[in-house]
Amino acid sequence: MDEYQYFLSSFFPFFLSFLFTLFTVMRLTKPTLFTNIPVTCEEKDLPGDLFNQLMRDDPSTVNGAEILMLGEMLTLPQNFGNIFLGETFSSYISVHNDSNQVVKDILVKADLQTSSQRLNLSASNAAVAELKPDCCIDDVIHHEVKEIGTHILVCAVSYTTQGGEKMYFRKFFKFQVLKPLDVKTKFYNAEVSTDEVFLEAQIQNITTSPMFMEKVSLEPSIMYNVAELNSVNQDGECVTTFGSRAYLQPMDTRQYLYCLKPKKEFAEKAGIIKGVTVIGKLDIVWKTNLGERGRLQTSQLQRMAPGYGDVRLSLETIPDTVNLEEPFHITCKITNCSERTMDLVLEMCNTNSIHWCGISGRQLGKLHPSSSLCLALTLLSSVQGLQSVSGLRLTDTFLKRTYEYDDIAQVCVVSSVIKVES
């Protein structure tokens, strides 16, 4: 069926005979599938196969699946139905002259009043010169609903009678716009390179009918590049993590994941973006029933960048698994996040399980604002299991201030196996 073909529902049936004019307003919606209540019985019962044969002969049932309630015929909507945020509201307006006289200067206006604004939906604001008896003026209005809550359609007609008298009347139609989706977002910072941020979007269908999720994408701000993490590569083909079916059942929730990395021209010299930054907005497109399309865009998502204090210590490289009582190496990156120059001294404090190999109390030299340096350090573990790397201390000799770093990362310590050849 052509998606631009609509059917008239019985909503907004308003007929106003005022002198010479008949005024009608109706909502335009697409049809729905016919539903029937199957009546059947077993062959040993008195009717035998009569009921089943009647259902097979019924043209509204599905051939071979007569006992299903859903038929294969289309029916006109009998009520207003629901309007959801992001869908397109369509209405048919007709002004008919049911008198035997000609009226002149007919002007039809349709405005949509929301809680925040009033929109003019009329296709033309020019007046019609005259309207002969049994003739009508038709207009179809469309509006993409962008606000939830109460909406009022205000329809007004003004015209001049044959005797030169100016007439005017209007009518109000109230309806509610509901929320179709519940969208929640969470931000996660990368453990190693904290300039990257991960966005998790939870989308829940809070309507009473299934949705076909056509597109869910993140439009990043000019500060970030985005990579979608919602697909996997199977046999050389990109497949979504949700499988081949993109339907979202009522009250079901899906989680979408995106990785954002700041562009070089917007990051500071130290690779840190400070304060509140705009991440971007989610663009969600879905279809319901017979292909009715809806679109929803969230407001700009904002994120508070994590604070690192005056000195930031991050790990560039660290092994996942190490052998018991065998040295392993890590690489640390130290960044001066303050606005002053520091003279740093590195101290290494051993713990019960992790032991540092090297000289403690060595001078690292001066570190200018927004500058960084990398250190290669050696450790060994005397205890098996998941161990925490702790015990680093940085002291600024200028201000005599010490910065402590514990639980920097975790490593899995396993016993080494020595094979003895016979």
N, C-alpha and C positions, 0 to 999 in steps of 0.2 A: 504494500500500500504506500502511496506517495505520502511522505511525512508532512507535506503541506496540506493534505486533505483533512479537514476537520468535520466534526458532527456537532449539531446543536444539542445541548443538554437542557433540562428543564429548570436550571438554576437562573435566578434573576428574572422570573416571569412577571413583568410589571406592565400593565396596560392602563394607560391614563388617557381617558377621553376628555379633552379640554377644548371646548369649542370645536375645532376642526381637526385636531391632531391625535393620532394614536402612537404612543411611545412604547417601544419594546427593547429590553436589554437582556441578553443571554450570554452565558459563558460558553466558550468554545473549548471542547475537549475531544480527545480521541475516543473511539469506542472501546469496549471491553469484551472479553470472550464470554459467551453465553454459559451459564451454569445451570445444571439441572439436578434434581434429587432422584437418584435411581431407586426404583421399586422392583425388587426381584424376590424370588423364592426358589426353593428346591423343586426338582421334578416330581418328587413323591407327594408334594402338597397338592391341594385341590386345583389351583390354577394351572399346574403343570408348567409348560414352557411358554405360557401366554404372555406373561410379563416380559420375559427375555425377548420374545419375538417382537413385542411392541417397541422395546428400546432399540432393537436392530432396525426396525422400520422408521424410527424417528430420525428425520433429516438433521436435527440439531446435535446428535451424539456423534462421537468419534467412531468410525468404522473399526471394529475389532477391539475397542475399549469402551463399550457402552456403559459399563458400571462406573466409569470415572465421572466425577461431578463436572469437570471442565469440558465444554463442548468445543466444536470447531466453527461455530457461527459467531458473528459480531453483534453486539447489542448496543443501543444508544444509552449513554449514562442517564440515570434517573434522578440523580442528586448532584449537589455541588461538588462533592469530593474534597480531597485535601490539596492545598497548595503549599509547597515546600520552598524554603529559601533556595535561590539559585535556579528555580524553574521559570518558565515563561508563562505569564498569565495572559490569556487571550479572551476577548469579549466581542460580541456582535451587537451593534446598536442600530436600531431601525426606527425611523420616524415616518409614519404613514398618514396621509391626508384622507380620512374616511368621510369627509363631508362632500357636498356638491359645489363648493366654492374654491377658488384659487387663493392660496396664501402666498405672501411674498417675503423676501429677505429672511429666509430661514437660516438660522445659525445654530449648529449643534456642537456642543463642547463636552469633553470628557476629561476630568481631572482625577488624579489618584492622590489622596491625602494619606500621608503616613505620619508617624510620630515626630518626624524631623523635617519633612519637606512636603511640598505640593507640586506634582508633576502634571504637565499638560500632555495628554495622550491622543488628542485629536489628530487625525491624519491631515486635515486641512482646516485652517481658521477662517477661510473665506466663506461668506454667506452665499447661499443658493438664491438665485434671483426669484424664482417662483416654484411652487409645488402644486401641480394640478390634482384634481380629485382622483382618488384610487391610485395615486403614485406615492412613492416612498423614497427616502434618502437613507442609504445604508452605509455603514462604516464599520471596519474591523480594526480593533486596537490591540497592540501587543506590548508587553512590558516585562522585562526580566526582573524578577523580584529580588531585591538586594537587602531587605530589612525584614526582621521577624516582628510579630505582633499584629496589632489591629491595622487594617487598611480600609479606607473608605473610598469607593468609586462614586464620584459626584458627576452626574449627567444633567446638563442644562440645555433647554431649547428656547430660543426666542424667535418670534416671527411677527409679521404684520398682517392683519386681517384685510379683507377686501374693502372694509369701511375705513381703513387707515388707522385702526387701533393697534397699538403695540402690545403684544402678549409675551409672557415669560413664565416658565415653570422649570423646576428641577427636582431631582430625586437622588437619594443617598442609598448606596448599597454597601453594607459592611461585611467583611470577611477576615478570617485569621490566617496568617502565614506562619507555618510551623517550621521547626528546625529539623532537617533531615539527618544530619550527621553530628556526632560528638567527636571533636578533634582535640587531642591532648599531645603536647610536645615535651620532650626532655632533652637536655644537652649533656654530653659527656666529653671530658677532655682526654686526649690521648696521654698515656702514661709516659712514653718516651719523648715524643716530640709534641709538646703541649701547644704548639701553634696550630695544630689541627684540632677540629672539634667535630663530634659526631652528633647528629640530630636524629632522634627517634620520634616518629609521628604515629600515634595510635588513633585509628579511624574506626568508629563504631556506627553501624547502621541502626538508627533509633526509630525507623519507620516500621510499618507493619507488612511491607512487601520486600522481596529481594531486589538487590541492585546489581547491575552490571557495571563494574568499575572499569571505565574506559581509559582513564589516565589519572595518575597521581604523581605529580612532579614537584620539584622544589626549584623555584626561580630565585637564584641567589642575588644578593646585592652586588654592587660594583666592586666591593672589597674582597669578595670570595670567589673561588672556583669550587664547583660541586661535582661529586662523583656519586652516582646512585649505586647502592649495594643491595638491590632487590632482585638480582638475577644471577644465575649460575650458568656455566658453560658445560653442556652435556652433548658429547659426540659432535663437537664443533658447532653446536647450535645454542644460541642464547635463550634460556628458559627462565621464566620468573620463578621465584621461590615459592609462589602460591600454587604452582601447577598450571595445567592447561585451562582450568575453569577460573574465570575472573568474577564469579558471583559472590556477593556478600549477603548472607541471609540476615533476616531481622535480628537485631541485638547482638550480632556477631562483630568481632573486632579484628582488625588487621594491623600489623606493625610494619612500618616502612622505615628504612635506615638510609641516611645520607652522610657523606663525609665532606666537610668543607675545609678548605685550606686557603689562608689569606694570600692575596696577590703580593708580589714583591714590592710593588710601588706603594702599597698601603701599609705594609708592615714597617715597624721601626728598625733601626739598625741592628738591634739585638734580636730581631725576629719575634717581638712581642707586641700584641695589640692590647692596649690598656683601656679600661673603662667600659662603658656600655656601647656595644656595636650592633648594627642592624644586620641580621643574617640573611633574610629574604622572606618569601611568602610561599605557602603551599597552594598549588593549583590542582583542584580535584574536579574531574568530569565523570558523570555517571549517566546511565540510562535505566528507565523503569518501564514496566508494562509493555506497551507496543512501541518501544524505541523513543519514549519521551525523554528529552535530554535535560540534564541539569548541570550547573557549573557553580562551584563555590571556591572563592579565593579568601584565604585568611588574611588578617592584617599583618603588617610587617613584624616578623619575629625578632625579638631583641635578646641579647645575651650579655651578661656581665662577665667580662674577662677575669679569670682568676688572678688574685694578687700574689706576688712572689716576695714581697718585702724588698729589702735593699739588695740582697744577693740571691740569685736563683741558681740552684744546683740541679742538673738533670743528667740522666744517663744516656749516653750515645750508643754504647754497646755493652752487652752483658750476656753470658751464656745462660741457657735455660737449665742445663744439667751439668754438674761438676762431680768429680770423684773425691771421695773422702781423703783428707790429708794430702791432697795434691793442689799445688798453686793454680789459680786461674786469674784471668785478667779482665778488667773492666775499664771503660773510658768514661770519664766524667767531664761535663761541660759546666763551667762557672761563668755566670753573666752578671755584670754590674747593672742593676736596675735602678740605681739611685742617680742623682744629678751631681755627684761629687766623685772625685778620684779616691780610690781605696788602695791601701798597702796591705796585702793579705798574707797571713801565715796559716799553713795547713797543719792540723794536728789529727792524728789517727788514734782512736781509743779502741782497744780490743774488747770483745764481748765474750760470753761463755762459749759460744759456738763459732763465731767468725773472728779470724785473726788477720790483722793487716801486716803485710810484708813491706818493709821500707823504713825510711827515716821520718819520724814524726817531728813536727815543729819546723819544717823547712819553709823558707821564704818563697812566695810565689811572685813577688814583685808588685809593681803598681798596675792597677786596672782602672782604665778611664771609663767614664759613663757610657753606657750602651755598648761596652766592649765585652768580649768573652775570651776564654782560653780553655783548652782541652788538656786533661790530665790522664795519663795511663797509670793505673794502680793495680797492685797485685794483692790477692787474698788467698787464704786457705781455710777450710772448715774442718773442725774436729768432731762434729756431731752430724749424724745422718738425718735425713728428712728435709722438710721445707724450712729453710733458714732465711732470716731477715738480715739484709746488709745494713749495718748501723755503725755509728761511732765516728763520723766525720765532723770536725770542728774547723770553722774559718774565723780568724780573728783579724779585725781591721786595726792595725797599730796606730792609725791616726786618731781614731775615736776610742780606742781601747774597748771595742765592742765585739762580742763573740757570737757567732751564728752556729747553732747546733742542727745537725741533719741526722735523723734516725729513721729507720724503716724506709730507706731509699728504694729498695727493691727486694725481691725474693728469688732465691735459687734453690733448686732441688739437688740435694747432696746424696749420692749413692755410693755404695762400697765398690771399690775397684776389684775386678776379678782377674787373677793371674793364672794363666794356663801353663801347666807344667807338662812338657813333652816327655813321654816315656821312652 
